[in-house]
Amino acid sequence: MALDEATTAFLTRMAENDGKPLHEMTPAEARGLMASLGEMSGPGPEVARSEDADITTEDGSFPVRVLVPNDSPRAVIVYYHGGGWVIGDIDGCDTLGRTLAQRTGCAVVLVDYRLAPEHRYPTAVEDSWAALCWVDEHMADIAGGRVPLIVAGDSAGGNLSAIMAQRARDNGGLDIALQVLVYPVTDCDVDNASYVDPENQLMLTRDSMIWFWDHYAPEAASRRNVDACPGLATDLSGLPPAVVLTAEHDVLREEGEAYAERLREAGVPVRHRRFDGQMHGFFTMVNVLPGSAAGIEYVTEEIGQHLTSQPSLA
C-alpha cells in the first residue's frame, strides 16, 4: 500500500526545505531538527498535575516529567521517547504524553534518559531502569496508591521498554502489567528486507539507523547484548502482555514484527497491528498526521481493555 496522502504531503514539504539527510548531521543539528518537528504538534491537553523531578544515579542525573490526568489514575505509564538514543527529550514528547494521559486516564511519566554520544550504551538502559524503579517507589505519590505499571515507548524508546520488561522479569521485585512497543528497535541487522527496501527510506533510513547505532553502541560486539537488542534474548517466556505497533513503510518493520511473533511463540499474550500507509515516526506526530490519531486510539483501546480485564490492585 502506498503512503497515505497526508504523509506524502508532509514529506513533500520537508523536501522543499532542502536540508541535508540526518546521517550527515552532527548530533546537535539532528537534535535541532527533532525539536522543530516536535513543535509542530503544538501544546497538549491540560492535566491535573505536571511535575518535573530529577533522578540521581551513581554517575549523574536526569529529569523525568510526571503528568497526572485526574485524582485517580487507572495506571502509570512510564514512557521512553524515541530518537535513536541520540536525539529527543521530554519537552519534545510532552504533547504526546499529555494526550496519552488524557485518553487513557493513566498517569504518564516521561523519561529524559541521557543521550549518546555523550553518554553511550548502556547509559540509556541504566537510566531507564533507574526511572522505572523510581516510579515504582513513588507510585503512591503519583497515583494515590498501587496501580498497574506499564512500560511504553517508540523506536529507541520501544527498545528500552522491551528491555525494561525483560529486566523486570529477570530481577524480580517489579511487576510490569503491560508493555507497549511502538515500531521498536529489537535487533541490529541493517540488511533485512525492510531495511533495504527503497520504499522505506523516508523519515528513518538505513543510513540514519547506522548513524544512530554508531553513536550509541560503536563497538559491534556490544550490540549483540540483550540489553541493546532485546530480540536476541533466547527466552521470552514470562514477559508481560505486549501491544506492538509497526508501520508498513519502516526499516524497523521486520524486526518489530519478528519480536511480536517470538513473544507469541513464548506464550506471551500479544496484540499487534501493522499500520498500512504509514512511515516510521507517525505515532508521535500528534496533530500533524492523521495516522498518529489512529495509533493513539489503538493504544488507548488496548490499554483500556487490558486494565478492564485485570483485577483491581487497590
C-alpha positions as CSV (number, residue, x, y, z in Angstrom):
1,M,0.0,0.0,0.0
2,A,1.3,3.5,-0.9
3,L,1.9,6.1,1.8
4,D,-1.3,7.9,2.8
5,E,-1.9,11.4,1.3
6,A,-1.1,13.3,4.5
7,T,2.3,11.7,4.9
8,T,3.1,12.2,1.2
9,A,2.2,15.9,1.5
10,F,4.3,16.2,4.7
11,L,7.4,14.6,3.1
12,T,7.0,16.9,0.1
13,R,7.0,20.0,2.4
14,M,10.0,18.6,4.2
15,A,11.9,18.1,0.9
16,E,11.3,21.7,-0.1
17,N,13.4,22.8,2.8
18,D,16.4,21.2,1.1
19,G,18.1,20.1,4.3
20,K,20.8,17.5,4.5
21,P,19.9,14.0,5.5
22,L,20.1,13.1,9.2
23,H,23.1,10.8,8.8
24,E,25.1,13.7,7.5
25,M,24.2,15.9,10.5
26,T,26.0,16.3,13.8
27,P,24.1,15.2,16.9
28,A,23.4,18.8,17.7
29,E,22.0,19.5,14.3
30,A,19.8,16.4,14.5
31,R,18.5,17.4,17.9
32,G,17.6,20.8,16.4
33,L,15.6,19.1,13.7
34,M,13.9,16.9,16.2
35,A,12.9,19.8,18.3
36,S,11.5,21.7,15.3
37,L,9.4,18.7,14.4
38,G,8.1,18.4,18.0
39,E,7.0,22.0,17.9
40,M,4.6,21.2,15.0
41,S,2.3,19.3,17.4
42,G,1.5,22.4,19.5
43,P,0.6,22.2,23.1
44,G,-1.1,19.2,24.6
45,P,-4.2,19.0,26.7
46,E,-4.3,20.2,30.2
47,V,-3.7,17.7,33.0
48,A,-4.4,17.9,36.7
49,R,-0.7,17.9,37.6
50,S,2.5,18.3,35.7
51,E,5.7,18.0,37.8
52,D,9.3,17.6,37.0
53,A,11.8,15.7,39.2
54,D,15.5,14.7,39.0
55,I,16.7,11.2,39.4
56,T,20.3,10.8,40.6
57,T,22.4,7.8,39.7
58,E,25.9,6.8,40.6
59,D,27.4,8.8,37.7
60,G,25.0,11.6,37.1
61,S,21.3,12.6,37.0
62,F,18.5,13.1,34.5
63,P,14.9,14.5,34.7
64,V,11.5,12.9,34.5
65,R,8.1,14.6,33.9
66,V,5.1,13.3,35.7
67,L,1.7,14.0,34.0
68,V,-1.3,13.1,36.1
69,P,-4.7,13.5,34.4
70,N,-7.1,13.2,37.3
71,D,-7.4,12.4,41.0
72,S,-7.5,8.6,40.5
73,P,-5.2,7.4,37.6
74,R,-6.0,3.9,36.4
75,A,-2.3,3.0,35.9
76,V,1.1,4.6,35.5
77,I,2.7,4.6,32.1
78,V,6.5,5.0,32.1
79,Y,7.2,6.4,28.6
80,Y,10.5,6.3,26.9
81,H,10.9,8.6,23.8
82,G,12.4,7.7,20.5
83,G,15.3,9.3,18.7
84,G,17.9,6.6,18.2
85,W,19.3,7.1,21.7
86,V,20.8,10.3,20.3
87,I,18.0,12.8,19.9
88,G,14.7,13.6,21.6
89,D,13.7,14.8,25.1
90,I,10.7,15.1,27.4
91,D,9.8,18.6,26.0
92,G,9.5,17.1,22.5
93,C,7.2,14.3,23.7
94,D,5.2,16.4,26.2
95,T,2.2,16.8,23.8
96,L,2.1,13.0,23.2
97,G,2.4,12.3,26.9
98,R,-0.4,14.7,27.8
99,T,-2.6,13.2,25.1
100,L,-1.9,9.6,26.3
101,A,-2.7,10.7,29.9
102,Q,-6.0,12.3,28.9
103,R,-7.1,9.5,26.6
104,T,-6.1,6.6,28.8
105,G,-6.8,8.1,32.2
106,C,-3.3,6.9,33.3
107,A,-0.6,9.0,34.8
108,V,2.3,9.3,32.3
109,V,6.0,9.6,33.3
110,L,8.2,10.9,30.6
111,V,11.9,9.8,31.0
112,D,14.7,12.1,29.8
113,Y,17.4,9.4,29.8
114,R,20.8,10.7,28.9
115,L,21.8,10.6,25.2
116,A,24.6,9.4,23.1
117,P,27.3,10.1,22.0
118,E,27.9,12.0,25.2
119,H,26.5,9.0,27.1
120,R,26.9,5.8,25.1
121,Y,25.4,2.4,25.7
122,P,24.4,1.3,28.3
123,T,23.7,4.6,29.9
124,A,20.2,4.9,28.4
125,V,19.4,1.4,29.7
126,E,20.6,2.1,33.2
127,D,18.8,5.5,33.3
128,S,15.6,3.8,32.0
129,W,15.8,1.2,34.8
130,A,16.5,3.8,37.4
131,A,13.4,5.8,36.3
132,L,11.3,2.6,36.4
133,C,12.4,1.8,39.9
134,W,11.8,5.4,41.0
135,V,8.3,5.4,39.6
136,D,7.6,2.1,41.4
137,E,8.8,3.6,44.7
138,H,6.8,6.8,44.2
139,M,3.6,5.1,43.0
140,A,1.5,6.4,45.9
141,D,2.7,10.0,45.3
142,I,1.9,9.7,41.6
143,A,-1.3,7.8,41.6
144,G,-2.5,7.9,45.2
145,G,-1.9,4.1,45.6
146,R,-0.7,1.0,44.0
147,V,-2.0,0.8,40.4
148,P,-0.7,-1.2,37.3
149,L,2.7,-0.2,36.0
150,I,3.0,0.0,32.2
151,V,6.2,0.5,30.1
152,A,5.8,2.1,26.7
153,G,7.9,3.8,24.1
154,D,8.5,4.4,20.4
155,S,11.5,3.4,18.3
156,A,14.6,3.5,20.6
157,G,12.1,4.0,23.4
158,G,10.3,0.8,22.3
159,N,13.7,-0.8,22.5
160,L,14.2,0.4,26.1
161,S,10.6,-0.6,27.0
162,A,11.2,-4.2,25.8
163,I,14.5,-4.3,27.7
164,M,12.8,-3.0,30.9
165,A,10.2,-5.7,30.6
166,Q,12.9,-8.4,30.3
167,R,15.0,-6.9,33.2
168,A,11.9,-6.6,35.5
169,R,11.2,-10.3,34.8
170,D,14.8,-11.3,35.5
171,N,15.5,-9.1,38.5
172,G,12.1,-9.6,40.3
173,G,10.5,-7.0,42.5
174,L,8.9,-5.0,39.7
175,D,5.6,-6.2,38.3
176,I,5.0,-4.8,34.8
177,A,1.4,-5.1,33.7
178,L,1.8,-4.3,30.0
179,Q,4.5,-3.4,27.5
180,V,3.6,-1.1,24.6
181,L,6.1,-1.2,21.8
182,V,5.7,1.3,19.0
183,Y,7.9,0.3,16.0
184,P,10.6,-0.8,18.4
185,V,14.3,-1.4,17.7
186,T,14.8,-5.1,18.6
187,D,17.8,-6.1,16.5
188,C,20.9,-4.6,14.9
189,D,20.6,-6.3,11.5
190,V,20.5,-3.5,9.0
191,D,20.4,-5.8,6.0
192,N,17.0,-7.4,6.3
193,A,14.2,-7.0,3.8
194,S,12.5,-3.9,5.4
195,Y,15.9,-2.2,5.8
196,V,16.9,-2.5,2.2
197,D,13.5,-1.8,0.7
198,P,13.8,1.6,-1.2
199,E,10.2,2.4,-0.4
200,N,11.1,2.5,3.3
201,Q,13.8,5.1,3.1
202,L,11.7,8.0,4.4
203,M,11.9,9.8,7.8
204,L,14.1,7.0,9.0
205,T,16.5,5.3,6.6
206,R,19.0,2.5,6.7
207,D,21.8,5.1,6.7
208,S,20.3,7.0,9.6
209,M,19.9,3.8,11.7
210,I,23.6,3.0,11.1
211,W,24.4,6.6,12.2
212,F,22.3,6.1,15.4
213,W,24.0,2.8,16.2
214,D,27.4,4.2,15.6
215,H,26.8,7.0,18.1
216,Y,25.1,4.8,20.7
217,A,27.0,1.5,20.6
218,P,30.0,1.9,18.3
219,E,31.5,-1.4,19.3
220,A,29.7,-4.1,17.2
221,A,30.1,-6.7,19.9
222,S,28.1,-4.6,22.4
223,R,25.1,-4.5,20.1
224,R,24.8,-8.3,20.5
225,N,23.9,-7.9,24.2
226,V,20.3,-8.4,25.0
227,D,20.1,-5.1,26.8
228,A,21.0,-3.5,23.4
229,C,18.9,-5.8,21.2
230,P,16.1,-7.4,23.1
231,G,15.2,-9.6,20.2
232,L,18.4,-11.5,20.7
233,A,17.2,-12.9,24.1
234,T,16.9,-16.7,24.0
235,D,14.0,-16.8,26.4
236,L,11.0,-14.5,26.1
237,S,8.7,-16.5,28.3
238,G,7.2,-15.0,31.4
239,L,7.2,-11.5,30.0
240,P,4.2,-9.1,30.4
241,P,1.5,-8.9,27.7
242,A,2.5,-6.8,24.8
243,V,0.9,-4.3,22.4
244,V,3.1,-3.9,19.3
245,L,2.6,-1.3,16.6
246,T,4.5,-1.4,13.4
247,A,4.4,0.8,10.3
248,E,4.3,-0.5,6.7
249,H,7.0,1.8,5.3
250,D,9.6,1.5,8.1
251,V,13.1,0.0,8.1
252,L,12.2,-1.4,11.6
253,R,9.1,-3.2,10.5
254,E,10.5,-6.6,10.1
255,E,12.3,-6.8,13.4
256,G,9.3,-5.4,15.3
257,E,7.0,-8.0,13.8
258,A,9.5,-10.7,14.4
259,Y,9.7,-9.8,18.1
260,A,5.9,-9.8,18.3
261,E,5.8,-13.3,16.8
262,R,8.6,-14.6,19.1
263,L,6.7,-13.3,22.1
264,R,3.6,-15.2,20.9
265,E,5.6,-18.3,20.5
266,A,6.9,-17.9,24.1
267,G,3.3,-17.8,25.4
268,V,3.1,-14.1,25.9
269,P,-0.3,-12.5,25.0
270,V,0.4,-10.2,22.1
271,R,-1.8,-7.7,20.3
272,H,-0.1,-6.5,17.1
273,R,-1.2,-4.1,14.4
274,R,0.7,-3.0,11.3
275,F,-0.4,0.4,10.2
276,D,-0.6,0.4,6.5
277,G,0.3,3.5,4.5
278,Q,2.4,4.8,7.5
279,M,6.1,5.6,7.9
280,H,8.4,5.4,10.9
281,G,7.6,8.3,13.3
282,F,3.9,8.6,12.5
283,F,2.8,7.7,16.1
284,T,4.5,10.7,17.7
285,M,3.4,13.3,15.1
286,V,0.4,14.4,17.2
287,N,-1.9,16.9,15.5
288,V,0.3,16.6,12.3
289,L,-0.5,13.3,10.7
290,P,-3.9,11.5,10.9
291,G,-2.0,8.3,11.4
292,S,-0.9,9.5,14.8
293,A,-4.5,9.8,16.0
294,A,-5.3,6.3,14.7
295,G,-2.2,4.9,16.5
296,I,-3.0,6.7,19.8
297,E,-6.6,5.4,19.5
298,Y,-5.4,1.9,19.1
299,V,-3.0,2.1,22.1
300,T,-5.8,3.7,24.2
301,E,-8.2,1.0,23.4
302,E,-5.7,-1.8,24.1
303,I,-4.6,-0.3,27.4
304,G,-8.3,0.2,28.4
305,Q,-9.2,-3.4,27.5
306,H,-6.2,-4.7,29.4
307,L,-6.9,-2.7,32.5
308,T,-10.6,-3.6,32.5
309,S,-9.7,-7.3,32.3
310,Q,-7.2,-7.1,35.3
311,P,-8.3,-7.3,38.9
312,S,-8.0,-4.1,40.9
313,L,-4.8,-3.6,42.9
314,A,-6.5,-1.3,45.4
